[in-house]
Amino acid sequence: MADGDQALPAGSRPVVLAVDDYPSMLELLAVVLEPDYELVTATDGAAALKVLASRRVDAVLLDVLLPGMHGLDVLLTIKALDPALAVILISGLADAPMIVRGMRFGAFDYVTKPFAEPHLRHLVAGAVKARRANPQTVLLIGAEPAFVATLAVFLSRYVDVATAAPSLGGLPDPLARNPLVVVYHGGGAPDAPADFIDRLHERYPQLRLVALMPRADVAGHPDGRLAATWCTFIGTPHRLDHVFQRIATLVPGLHDLAAFSSRLGPYVLKLVEVVARSYQSPLEARGLARAVGLSVDRLAHVVRAKLGAPLMDYVGRFRFEVARHLVTVTDATLDDVATQAGFSSASHLSRIFVQRSGFRPGNYRIQLRNRGSWPPPSLPAWAAGSAEQVGRRAGPRARRRAQGEPTVATGVRRGRIREKLRAGTLPHPGQYRFIPRVRPSVSEATTCAACDEAIEQGDLMCDYLYTSGRGVTLHLECSALWEQQGQDPAPSPSRRRTRAR
């Protein structure tokens, strides 16, 4: 396999970079790993760093004794470029001081030649798992949803994107999650922008920052620390392609982003500006074309050629990123998020959210809280199928199964919901009557009483009518029932006897 091959599409096998100056060792590693991994090889440190600069890698097998650049020097350079990338050191010498130095420099583990093949496969699997748990992630910090969405639409093609408000309290825990690069849009922070940037660096010492802020804020900073090597300043107003070029120089393997941004052209940049300014209003192709200064057909052709997607698909992706940011940084209701993001209704937003992320908005917010403001992985392409299948034909049970989450038979869930009602742990406790049916149709106003999310056509649900006359409806797959309320109650003795018979 040639060094520096182009990256494969998302969902392909994990990529392992093997660095060794002996071709026979590289051939052995290929035999051991290639059934499960894509192996990329390099014979010295310089070639290895070139590969890392040109594509995404999930783990590195690094020989310590290399010609030219020593393996430990290569390790230090790799950890400076990408702290989340796991590196396994390999050497023919059981040199204890070298092992200690390598682990101190951030190596994931160390093996000596000859090695046991099962042990090496186990180490590589652990390294890839660690990488997938903390992937290359760009953190966008800003108070303006339009700024966050503009960058997220394009960056999400190449890296994972997390978003946050300009507040230290809402940022990921540095002991668990470290962003590769932070892009900060000045303003909205409780401190002055320059002081907030200094506190960001204290929180993430290995931070590489791109700061977009007025030059006056930098000029007024007393000790000029914004000129440090870890911070890149871009004055506002800024050009989008210039921002992408700067990010591409900081993130390993983002040369494709640099090439992509260089050919956006004035019409696409104008379209991005128009959508960012008016996304909350109804938008149609004719109005966008008029604002950009092209005919509808010409603009559609330009957008498809430059972005590889239909014109209105960009608008939909932009609104989704606005909604995702609002779900992340606020506790707003689904109706409020839909209004602020420019969606026609809460049910429309919920449907688009499932199509784009594989999660309902409420479930996504719960996952964020569990992961410390870090975005949950999207539904895998092999499980999701087309957006149409996930968003319209697949019900909650199918989506949970596709995400690897446990599912429970409908009858069992209804029984457990009744147990929760009797225990008074569900909304509106009191005397009730269960109506065992799935309605043939639902209106956009129908929401789950536990999570307040819209119930879509075809979703499995339970209706309950209380003696007070109040009726409530619950999703059978509602995360608020099965994740926030604790463990499922044990079945009653009568239910156990029924199953025994």
N, C-alpha and C positions, 0 to 999 in steps of 0.2 A: 504493500500500500504506500503510495507516495506521500511524502510529508506535505502538510498544508493543504489537504483536500478541502473542498468547500463544505460548509456545514450542511448536515442533513436536515430535513424538515422536522418540526416538532413532533414528538411521539416516537422518534427512531430510537435505536439502541443507544445506551450510554457510551460516551466516547472516552477512551483511556489513552493517554499519551505515555509511551514507553521510551525512555531515554537510556541508551546503552551503546558503547562503542564496539561491541562484539555482535556481528550479524547473527551468529548462532544463538545468542541469548534472545535477540529480538524474534527469531523464528520460534524459539521455545515458548516465549510469552504469547505469540500469536496462536500456537496450538492450544495453550491452556485457556486463553481468554476469548478468542474470537467466536466461539459458539454463542456467547452471551453479550459480548461487547464489541464495539467497533474500535479497532486498534490503529492508532496513528503513531508513527515511529520517528525518532530523531537520534543521531549518533553523537551529538555534542550539545553543550549548553546553549550556544548561540542559535543552533537550529531549533532547539526546544522552545526557546523564547519567541522565535519567529512564528512557530506554530500557534503558541498561545495568543499571540497578537492578531492572528488571522481567523481564529475560530473558537467556538465554545468547547471546553474540555471538562469532563466530570471528575476525573481523577488522574494522577500522575504517578508512574513508576519511575524512580530516578536513581540511576547508578551513582554512587558517591565518587568513584575514581573515573573521571572523564578527562579526555585530552583538552588542553586549553583551560577552560573555566572549570573550577572545582565544583563538585556536586553540591556542597554546602553553600557555595556562592550562588549557584543556580536556585537553590531552595530559598535563600533570602530574597532574591529578585522576584521569584514567583509569589511569595507571601506579600511582598510590597505591592505587586501588581493586582493580586486577587487574594485577599486574606482568607476567603471562604473555600478556596480550592485545596482539597486534601492531597498531600504528597506522601507517598510511601517510599522510603529510602531502601535501596538494595546494594549490598556489597559482598564481596568474597571474603572480607576480613571481619572477624568478630571483635572489633575495636571498641571497647567500652567507652572511652572518652569521646570518640567520634559519635557514638550512638547518643550519648548525653547531650552533646552539642547540637546534633540534629533535632532531637526532641525539644530542646530549648529554643531552637530557631523556628519551631512550629510544625515539624513533621508529624504526619498522622500516625505512622508506625515505621518499624524497621525490620527487615528480613535479611538473612544471610544466605549466600549461595553455598551449596545447593539447597533449595527450599522444597518443602512439601507442597505439591500442587493444590490440594484441598485448602491448606492454610493460606496460600496466596489468594485463591479465589474468595475465601472468607474475608480477607483484608480488603480486597478491591471492592467487594459488595458493601462493606462497612463504609469505605471511603466515598463511594457513589451515593450511599444513603445519606451520609452527612452533607454531601454537596447538595443533594436535592432538598434536604431540610432547610438549608440556608443558601439558596441559589444566588446568582448574580442579580442583585436587586438595586434599582435606582429609586431613591426616595425623593419625591416631589413635595416640597413644603411651601404652602402658599395660602393666603386668605381668599383669593379669587378663584372660584371653581373653573372659570373659563381658561385661566392660565394653566391650571393643573390638567384639564381635559385636553387642551391643545397639545401639550407635550406627551401625555399618556397615550393618545391615539397612535402616535408614531413610534414611541419607544417600546410599547408593548409588543411590537413585531419582533423585537430583538432581545429584550431582557424582561424580567419580572418588574412590575412597577408597583410601588407602595406610595400612598399619599398620606399627608398629615397636615394639620393646622399649625401655624407658627406658634407653638406652645410646647415647651419641654415636657410637660406632663403627659402629652399625647403621643410621644415618640416611642419607638420600640425600645425594649430593655437592651442595653448594650452588651450584657452578659449572655443574652440568648440570640439576638439578631443584630447584625451589623450591615448597614447598607454599603454597597460598593462605592456609590457616588451620591451625593445630595445636591439637588438643584433647589435653591431657595429664592423665592420671589419676595423682595423686600416689602415691608409694610404688614400691619396687622398683628405684630408681635407685641407683648406687653413691654418689652425693652426696646431700646433703639436698635435698628437693624444690625449695626456693627457690633453692638454688645451681644445680641442674640447669636450672631455668627461665632463669636468667641466662646460662648457657652455651648454651642453645638460642638465645637472642636474639643472642649473639655469632656463632653459626654462620649464622643467617638474620636479617640486620639488618632486613629489611622484614617480619619476622614479626608476625602477629596471633594471639595465643594465648588460648585458653580453658583455664584451669587449674581442675581439680576436686580439691580437697585440703582437709584439715581446717584450720579457722581458726587453730589453734595453730601450724601450720607457718608461716603468714604472719605471725602476731604475733611470732614469734621471729626473723624475718629482720631483721638489724641495721640496714640502711639503707633499708628500706621500698621497694625498687625494684619490688616487685610491684604497687604502685599506679600504675605507669606506664601511659600511654595505650595501649601495645601489648599489655597483658595484662589480661584480664578474669577475675576470680576468682569461682568459685562454690563455696560451702562444701559439704562432704559431711556427711551423706547429702544427695543432690540429687534433684530431680524431673526426669524425662527431658524433659518438655515444656518446662521452663525452659531446659534446655541447648540444645535445638533453637532456641528463640526467640533465644537469645544468638548462636548460630552464624549464624542467618539475618540478623542485623544486620550481620555482618562480611563475608558472601559476596555479591557482586553477583548479582542474579537469583534469589535464594532466597526470594522472598516466598511462593512456593508451600509451602516447608517450614514457614514460620511459620504459615500458615493451616492446614496439615495437622496440625501439632503441637498447635494450640490446640483441635482437636476430637477428640483421641484419647480422652479421657474416662477415668473411674476404672477401668472394667473392663479396658480394653486396657492401661492402665498396670500394673494388678495382674497381668495375664497376662504382660507383659514381665518383671516381677519374678519370677514363678514359674518361667518358662522359664530365666531367667538363673541361678536358684538350683539347678535340678534337671535341666538339659539332658543331663547324663551318664547319667542313669537312664532306663529305658524310660518313654516318655510316651504317653498316649493321651487322646483327647478327654474321656472321662468323668472322669478324674482331674484334668485341667486345669480343667474346668467346676466340679468340687467345690471346688478350691482358690480359684477366683475368686469363687464364690458364685452361680453361675447354672446353669441347666439346659444340657445339651449343645446343644440346638437354639438356645436364646437366645444362648449364647456364640458359636456358629458364625455366627449372623446378625449379631451386633455386630462380630465380626472382619471379616466380609466387607464390611459397610457402612463400617467405619472404615479398614481396610487394603486393601480391594479384592482380597482373596485368601482361600482357604480357611484354616481354623484350623491344620491340620497343615502347611500350606505354610509358615506363619511358623516353625514349629518346624524344618522342614527348612532354611530359609534361615538361621536362627540357627546351626544346627550347621555349615552350610557356612562361615559367616563365622568361626566358631571354628577350623575346620580350616584355612582360608586364612591366618589369623593364625599358627597354629602352624607351617604350612609356611613362612611368611615369616621368622619369628624364631628357629626352632629347626632342628636337623638330625635331628630325630626320624624314625624309620622310619614307613612308611605305616601299619603295624599300630598303633604307639603313637599316632599322630595320630588314627586312627579311634577308638581306645579313649577318648582324652581328649575327643574331640568328641562322643561319644555315638552313633557309628555301629555297626551290628551287625558289620561286617567291613571289611577293607581294600578288598575289591572293591566293596562298597557305597559306600564313600567315593569310590573312583576313579570310579565311574559318576556319582555326584552331582556331582563336581568337573567332569567333562566337560560335564554338562548345564548347570551354572551359569556356567562360565568358558570352555568350549571347549578346555581343556587338561587333560591328566592331571596329578596332583599333582607328579610328578617333573619334567615339562616346565615346569610353572609355576614351580617352584623355580629351574630353570636360567634361565628368562627373567628372574626377579627378580635373579639374580646378574649377568646381562648388562646389565640396566637400572639397576643401582645401587640396589636395594631399591625401585624404582618399579614399580607393578603393570603387567603387560602388558595391552594392550587386549583386551577380551573378544571372543569370536567375533561378528562382525556379525550382526544379526538376519536380513539378507537371505541370508546364507550358512548360518546355523545351522539355519533352519527351526524346527520345534518341538523342545523339549527331548527329547521321545521319539525323534525322528529322530536327533538328534545323539548321545544317550546310548546308544541301544540298537540302532538299525538301521545307522547310519553307522559304518564301521570307521575305523581310524587314517588310512588313505590318504585317505579322503573328508574327514576333519577337517583334515588337512594341506592338502589342496587348497582347502578353504573358507577357511583362514587365509592363503592366498596362498603357502604353503610349497611348495618343489619336491617332487615325488613321482617315484619311480623304479619301473619295472616290477618285479613280484615276482621273476621269474627273474633279473634283473640284480642285485637286492639279495641274493638267496641266493648268487649267485656272488661278490659282493663280501664277504659275510660269510665265505665260505670263504677268500678271500684274507686277510682279517684274522686268521682262525684260524691259517693257515699262518705269518703274520708274528708270531704270538704276542701280538697286541694286544688280544685278547678275554679274558674271564674264563676261568680254568682251562685255560691252554695245555697242549697235549700231543697225543698221538695220538687221533684221533677218527674217527667215522663219521657221515656226514650221513644223516638219515632224511627224505626229501623228501615230507612229507605234512602236511596240516592236519587235526588231530584233530577228530572230530565234536563233542566236548564237552570242557570243561575244568572243573576243580574250582576252588573259591575259593582253594585253597592254591597254585595254579599261578602262579608269578611269573617275570618276566624276569630272567635271570642277570646282565644288564648294568645295569639300572636298578632292580631289585627292586620293580617295580610289578606289580600283579595283571594277569593276562591274562584278558580277558573272552571270553565266547562269541562266535565269529565273527571274532575278531582273527586276522590273518595272523601265522604264527609259524614258526620253524625249530626242530626237535629235533636235538640232537647227543648221541651216545653215545661216551664215551671208553673206551679200552681198560681203564682202571681200573674200569669198570663204572658210573662216575658219569654221569648224564644231565643235560643242561641244556637250557633252552628260551629262545629269544630272540625278542623282537618284531621283525618286519621293519621297523617304523617307529620303532624305539627311538631316542630322541634321544641316549642315551648312546653309541650306536654312530656316529651321523652328525654329532653336534655337538661332542662332547667329545673324540673320538678323532682329530680332524683331518680332512684331506681323504680322500676315498675313494681306495683304491689303484688304480693303473692296471690295466686288464684284462691278464691274461697274454697272451703272444703267441698261444697256441693259441686263446684266446677271440676275439682280433682276427681271426685267419684264418677262424674259423667265421663271424663276422659278415660278412667280406668276401665269402665264398662266397654 
